[in-house]
Amino acid sequence: MDRNNNNPNHQKKWRTWLWILWFMTIGAVALGGITRLTNAGLAITEWAPLHGVIPPLTHDDWQRAFQAYAQTPQKKYLFPNMTLAQFKTLFWIEYIHRLWARLLGLVALLGPILIGIHHLSRKQIFVWLCTILLLGIQAWLGWKMVQSGLKGPYLWVDPRFLLIHHLFALGVFSWIGWLLAHWTNITEHVGKTQHTAWLILWLLLLIQFALGTLLAGWRGAYVAPTYPLMNGAWIPQGIWRTDLNLWENLLQNVTLIHFLHRHLPIAILPVVIWLTLREQTRARTILLLLFLLQFALGVSILLLTGKLGRIPISTALSHQLLGWLLYSLAWWGFLGSTSFQTMKPKPS
């Protein structure tokens, strides 16, 4: 089984497959962000992995889909006057998101088959099967998230389910990035201090990512669309609710989530600056500039929300995608500072 696993042509195809999965995952995240920001996530009220690929084709099909959506609290209370034409816009956004996810799963399934399974090592076959499993779980979590918004009490999906779905997507993304790091040999020889700094940066960005997801799920920008003060105070009222326990405060107290998300960058910035000064490369300078841009986008979302009375979709989407890019750089920086040999193909 392993006799051909060191063939350069086969290994190149394997790495290409991983890169395609990596970029398609980013595409799925972008489409998911658009779906959330346009309130399109509940437009399709059933989970049909196979025949769901066929959209409504007739007027009666569209009416049935519209009537199914009309039963949701979102339609009843948030969009009571929505027309069929407006519903179609939401439907197509969610449909494209799901179609892209199906294509991602198809690429994950067929890639190694087209390469030739007999050309793969046992480790590569294991990786292939794990990737398919992870994507399958992610699809199921996406549906459970949608279900959480179909019956209430929320007008959108439950933010806690959104967090689970988003973090698992981040896990799949990290898994693919880890595989790419091994098969493209990005390991650098750095000191223990730098390795620790990359680990701290990655963990802090992971926490910031989780807080940002919860804030987006709760529509937390509306809570305090001001900066630097939160509605005129450095420490706002309601930052800790005594009727909630620790985990409930962290997951449901929007004021606390908002406070932590807007102030955690103060702890992240010194780490980014230290890495930039320590390594003094163009890539590290770009990391610092992107971090500052991300901070500016976050502040812009707050101020624009206060001015417009709604969350600016393009700015919020840019903020989400740049957050993923920063996470990617931190994850790759951590992997690059770590010496791993376990997944690399052995000479035959």
Contacts in CASP RR format, 6 or more apart in sequence:
PFRMAT RR
TARGET T0000
AUTHOR 0000-0000-0000
METHOD contacts of the structure
MODEL  1
MDRNNNNPNHQKKWRTWLWILWFMTIGAVALGGITRLTNAGLAITEWAPL
HGVIPPLTHDDWQRAFQAYAQTPQKKYLFPNMTLAQFKTLFWIEYIHRLW
ARLLGLVALLGPILIGIHHLSRKQIFVWLCTILLLGIQAWLGWKMVQSGL
KGPYLWVDPRFLLIHHLFALGVFSWIGWLLAHWTNITEHVGKTQHTAWLI
LWLLLLIQFALGTLLAGWRGAYVAPTYPLMNGAWIPQGIWRTDLNLWENL
LQNVTLIHFLHRHLPIAILPVVIWLTLREQTRARTILLLLFLLQFALGVS
ILLLTGKLGRIPISTALSHQLLGWLLYSLAWWGFLGSTSFQTMKPKPS
1 118 0 8 1.000
1 120 0 8 1.000
1 121 0 8 1.000
1 122 0 8 1.000
1 125 0 8 1.000
2 121 0 8 1.000
2 122 0 8 1.000
2 345 0 8 1.000
2 346 0 8 1.000
2 348 0 8 1.000
3 348 0 8 1.000
4 10 0 8 1.000
4 118 0 8 1.000
4 119 0 8 1.000
4 348 0 8 1.000
5 11 0 8 1.000
5 119 0 8 1.000
5 120 0 8 1.000
5 121 0 8 1.000
5 124 0 8 1.000
5 345 0 8 1.000
5 346 0 8 1.000
5 348 0 8 1.000
6 345 0 8 1.000
6 346 0 8 1.000
6 347 0 8 1.000
6 348 0 8 1.000
7 119 0 8 1.000
10 115 0 8 1.000
10 116 0 8 1.000
10 119 0 8 1.000
10 120 0 8 1.000
11 183 0 8 1.000
11 345 0 8 1.000
13 115 0 8 1.000
14 112 0 8 1.000
14 115 0 8 1.000
14 120 0 8 1.000
14 124 0 8 1.000
14 183 0 8 1.000
15 180 0 8 1.000
15 183 0 8 1.000
15 184 0 8 1.000
17 107 0 8 1.000
17 111 0 8 1.000
17 112 0 8 1.000
17 115 0 8 1.000
18 176 0 8 1.000
18 177 0 8 1.000
18 179 0 8 1.000
18 180 0 8 1.000
18 183 0 8 1.000
19 180 0 8 1.000
20 107 0 8 1.000
21 104 0 8 1.000
21 107 0 8 1.000
21 108 0 8 1.000
21 131 0 8 1.000
21 176 0 8 1.000
22 173 0 8 1.000
22 176 0 8 1.000
22 177 0 8 1.000
22 180 0 8 1.000
24 100 0 8 1.000
24 103 0 8 1.000
24 104 0 8 1.000
24 107 0 8 1.000
25 104 0 8 1.000
25 169 0 8 1.000
25 172 0 8 1.000
25 173 0 8 1.000
25 176 0 8 1.000
26 173 0 8 1.000
26 321 0 8 1.000
26 324 0 8 1.000
27 100 0 8 1.000
28 97 0 8 1.000
28 100 0 8 1.000
28 101 0 8 1.000
28 104 0 8 1.000
28 169 0 8 1.000
29 169 0 8 1.000
29 173 0 8 1.000
29 320 0 8 1.000
29 321 0 8 1.000
29 324 0 8 1.000
30 317 0 8 1.000
30 321 0 8 1.000
31 96 0 8 1.000
31 97 0 8 1.000
31 100 0 8 1.000
32 97 0 8 1.000
33 317 0 8 1.000
33 320 0 8 1.000
34 40 0 8 1.000
34 93 0 8 1.000
34 97 0 8 1.000
34 313 0 8 1.000
34 317 0 8 1.000
35 41 0 8 1.000
35 93 0 8 1.000
35 94 0 8 1.000
35 97 0 8 1.000
36 156 0 8 1.000
36 162 0 8 1.000
36 216 0 8 1.000
36 217 0 8 1.000
37 311 0 8 1.000
37 313 0 8 1.000
37 316 0 8 1.000
37 317 0 8 1.000
38 90 0 8 1.000
38 93 0 8 1.000
38 313 0 8 1.000
39 74 0 8 1.000
39 78 0 8 1.000
39 79 0 8 1.000
39 90 0 8 1.000
39 156 0 8 1.000
40 89 0 8 1.000
40 90 0 8 1.000
40 91 0 8 1.000
40 93 0 8 1.000
40 94 0 8 1.000
40 97 0 8 1.000
41 90 0 8 1.000
41 93 0 8 1.000
41 94 0 8 1.000
41 97 0 8 1.000
41 146 0 8 1.000
41 157 0 8 1.000
42 69 0 8 1.000
42 72 0 8 1.000
42 74 0 8 1.000
42 94 0 8 1.000
42 146 0 8 1.000
42 149 0 8 1.000
42 150 0 8 1.000
42 156 0 8 1.000
42 157 0 8 1.000
43 65 0 8 1.000
43 69 0 8 1.000
43 87 0 8 1.000
43 90 0 8 1.000
43 91 0 8 1.000
43 93 0 8 1.000
43 94 0 8 1.000
43 95 0 8 1.000
44 65 0 8 1.000
44 91 0 8 1.000
44 94 0 8 1.000
44 95 0 8 1.000
44 98 0 8 1.000
44 146 0 8 1.000
45 65 0 8 1.000
45 68 0 8 1.000
45 69 0 8 1.000
45 71 0 8 1.000
45 72 0 8 1.000
45 146 0 8 1.000
45 150 0 8 1.000
46 52 0 8 1.000
46 68 0 8 1.000
47 143 0 8 1.000
47 146 0 8 1.000
49 102 0 8 1.000
49 139 0 8 1.000
52 98 0 8 1.000
53 99 0 8 1.000
53 102 0 8 1.000
55 91 0 8 1.000
55 92 0 8 1.000
55 95 0 8 1.000
56 62 0 8 1.000
56 64 0 8 1.000
56 65 0 8 1.000
56 91 0 8 1.000
62 84 0 8 1.000
62 88 0 8 1.000
63 84 0 8 1.000
65 87 0 8 1.000
65 91 0 8 1.000
66 84 0 8 1.000
66 87 0 8 1.000
69 75 0 8 1.000
69 87 0 8 1.000
69 91 0 8 1.000
70 76 0 8 1.000
71 150 0 8 1.000
72 149 0 8 1.000
72 150 0 8 1.000
72 151 0 8 1.000
72 152 0 8 1.000
73 149 0 8 1.000
73 151 0 8 1.000
73 152 0 8 1.000
73 153 0 8 1.000
73 154 0 8 1.000
73 155 0 8 1.000
74 149 0 8 1.000
74 155 0 8 1.000
74 156 0 8 1.000
75 82 0 8 1.000
77 155 0 8 1.000
78 155 0 8 1.000
79 86 0 8 1.000
101 139 0 8 1.000
104 135 0 8 1.000
105 132 0 8 1.000
105 135 0 8 1.000
105 136 0 8 1.000
108 128 0 8 1.000
108 131 0 8 1.000
108 132 0 8 1.000
108 135 0 8 1.000
109 132 0 8 1.000
112 120 0 8 1.000
112 124 0 8 1.000
112 125 0 8 1.000
112 128 0 8 1.000
117 125 0 8 1.000
120 128 0 8 1.000
121 345 0 8 1.000
123 343 0 8 1.000
123 345 0 8 1.000
124 345 0 8 1.000
127 179 0 8 1.000
127 343 0 8 1.000
130 175 0 8 1.000
131 172 0 8 1.000
131 175 0 8 1.000
131 176 0 8 1.000
134 168 0 8 1.000
134 171 0 8 1.000
134 172 0 8 1.000
134 175 0 8 1.000
135 172 0 8 1.000
137 168 0 8 1.000
138 165 0 8 1.000
138 168 0 8 1.000
138 169 0 8 1.000
138 172 0 8 1.000
141 161 0 8 1.000
141 164 0 8 1.000
141 165 0 8 1.000
141 168 0 8 1.000
142 161 0 8 1.000
142 165 0 8 1.000
144 161 0 8 1.000
144 165 0 8 1.000
145 157 0 8 1.000
145 158 0 8 1.000
145 161 0 8 1.000
145 162 0 8 1.000
145 164 0 8 1.000
145 165 0 8 1.000
146 157 0 8 1.000
148 154 0 8 1.000
148 157 0 8 1.000
148 158 0 8 1.000
148 161 0 8 1.000
149 155 0 8 1.000
149 156 0 8 1.000
149 157 0 8 1.000
149 158 0 8 1.000
156 217 0 8 1.000
156 219 0 8 1.000
157 217 0 8 1.000
159 213 0 8 1.000
159 214 0 8 1.000
159 216 0 8 1.000
159 217 0 8 1.000
159 218 0 8 1.000
159 251 0 8 1.000
160 214 0 8 1.000
160 251 0 8 1.000
160 252 0 8 1.000
162 213 0 8 1.000
162 214 0 8 1.000
162 216 0 8 1.000
162 217 0 8 1.000
163 210 0 8 1.000
163 213 0 8 1.000
163 214 0 8 1.000
163 251 0 8 1.000
166 209 0 8 1.000
166 213 0 8 1.000
167 209 0 8 1.000
167 210 0 8 1.000
167 213 0 8 1.000
170 206 0 8 1.000
170 209 0 8 1.000
170 327 0 8 1.000
173 324 0 8 1.000
173 328 0 8 1.000
174 331 0 8 1.000
177 328 0 8 1.000
177 331 0 8 1.000
177 332 0 8 1.000
177 335 0 8 1.000
178 331 0 8 1.000
178 335 0 8 1.000
179 343 0 8 1.000
180 186 0 8 1.000
181 187 0 8 1.000
181 332 0 8 1.000
181 335 0 8 1.000
181 336 0 8 1.000
181 340 0 8 1.000
182 340 0 8 1.000
182 342 0 8 1.000
182 343 0 8 1.000
182 344 0 8 1.000
183 343 0 8 1.000
183 344 0 8 1.000
185 344 0 8 1.000
186 332 0 8 1.000
186 335 0 8 1.000
186 336 0 8 1.000
187 335 0 8 1.000
187 336 0 8 1.000
187 337 0 8 1.000
187 338 0 8 1.000
187 339 0 8 1.000
187 340 0 8 1.000
188 336 0 8 1.000
188 337 0 8 1.000
189 339 0 8 1.000
190 279 0 8 1.000
190 336 0 8 1.000
190 337 0 8 1.000
191 337 0 8 1.000
194 275 0 8 1.000
194 278 0 8 1.000
194 279 0 8 1.000
194 337 0 8 1.000
195 334 0 8 1.000
195 337 0 8 1.000
195 338 0 8 1.000
197 271 0 8 1.000
197 274 0 8 1.000
197 275 0 8 1.000
197 278 0 8 1.000
198 275 0 8 1.000
198 330 0 8 1.000
198 333 0 8 1.000
198 334 0 8 1.000
198 336 0 8 1.000
198 337 0 8 1.000
199 334 0 8 1.000
200 271 0 8 1.000
201 268 0 8 1.000
201 271 0 8 1.000
201 272 0 8 1.000
201 275 0 8 1.000
201 330 0 8 1.000
201 334 0 8 1.000
202 327 0 8 1.000
202 330 0 8 1.000
202 331 0 8 1.000
202 333 0 8 1.000
202 334 0 8 1.000
204 264 0 8 1.000
204 267 0 8 1.000
204 268 0 8 1.000
204 271 0 8 1.000
205 268 0 8 1.000
205 323 0 8 1.000
205 326 0 8 1.000
205 327 0 8 1.000
205 330 0 8 1.000
206 327 0 8 1.000
207 264 0 8 1.000
208 261 0 8 1.000
208 264 0 8 1.000
208 265 0 8 1.000
208 268 0 8 1.000
209 323 0 8 1.000
209 327 0 8 1.000
211 257 0 8 1.000
211 260 0 8 1.000
211 261 0 8 1.000
211 264 0 8 1.000
212 257 0 8 1.000
212 261 0 8 1.000
214 251 0 8 1.000
214 257 0 8 1.000
215 221 0 8 1.000
215 254 0 8 1.000
215 257 0 8 1.000
215 258 0 8 1.000
215 261 0 8 1.000
216 316 0 8 1.000
216 320 0 8 1.000
218 252 0 8 1.000
218 254 0 8 1.000
218 257 0 8 1.000
219 311 0 8 1.000
220 254 0 8 1.000
220 257 0 8 1.000
220 258 0 8 1.000
221 258 0 8 1.000
221 301 0 8 1.000
221 302 0 8 1.000
221 305 0 8 1.000
221 311 0 8 1.000
222 305 0 8 1.000
222 309 0 8 1.000
222 311 0 8 1.000
223 230 0 8 1.000
223 254 0 8 1.000
223 255 0 8 1.000
223 258 0 8 1.000
224 230 0 8 1.000
224 231 0 8 1.000
224 236 0 8 1.000
224 255 0 8 1.000
224 258 0 8 1.000
224 302 0 8 1.000
225 302 0 8 1.000
225 303 0 8 1.000
225 305 0 8 1.000
225 306 0 8 1.000
225 309 0 8 1.000
226 232 0 8 1.000
226 302 0 8 1.000
226 303 0 8 1.000
226 306 0 8 1.000
227 262 0 8 1.000
227 299 0 8 1.000
227 302 0 8 1.000
227 303 0 8 1.000
230 236 0 8 1.000
230 255 0 8 1.000
230 258 0 8 1.000
230 259 0 8 1.000
230 262 0 8 1.000
235 259 0 8 1.000
236 255 0 8 1.000
236 259 0 8 1.000
237 255 0 8 1.000
238 253 0 8 1.000
238 255 0 8 1.000
238 256 0 8 1.000
239 253 0 8 1.000
239 255 0 8 1.000
239 256 0 8 1.000
239 259 0 8 1.000
240 249 0 8 1.000
240 253 0 8 1.000
240 256 0 8 1.000
241 248 0 8 1.000
241 249 0 8 1.000
241 253 0 8 1.000
241 256 0 8 1.000
244 252 0 8 1.000
244 253 0 8 1.000
249 256 0 8 1.000
250 256 0 8 1.000
250 257 0 8 1.000
262 302 0 8 1.000
265 291 0 8 1.000
265 295 0 8 1.000
268 291 0 8 1.000
269 291 0 8 1.000
272 287 0 8 1.000
272 288 0 8 1.000
272 291 0 8 1.000
273 288 0 8 1.000
275 284 0 8 1.000
275 287 0 8 1.000
276 284 0 8 1.000
276 285 0 8 1.000
276 287 0 8 1.000
276 288 0 8 1.000
278 284 0 8 1.000
283 329 0 8 1.000
287 326 0 8 1.000
287 329 0 8 1.000
290 322 0 8 1.000
290 325 0 8 1.000
290 326 0 8 1.000
290 329 0 8 1.000
291 326 0 8 1.000
293 322 0 8 1.000
294 319 0 8 1.000
294 322 0 8 1.000
294 323 0 8 1.000
294 326 0 8 1.000
297 315 0 8 1.000
297 318 0 8 1.000
297 319 0 8 1.000
297 322 0 8 1.000
298 315 0 8 1.000
298 319 0 8 1.000
300 312 0 8 1.000
300 315 0 8 1.000
301 311 0 8 1.000
301 312 0 8 1.000
301 315 0 8 1.000
301 316 0 8 1.000
301 319 0 8 1.000
304 311 0 8 1.000
304 312 0 8 1.000
304 315 0 8 1.000
305 311 0 8 1.000
305 312 0 8 1.000
END
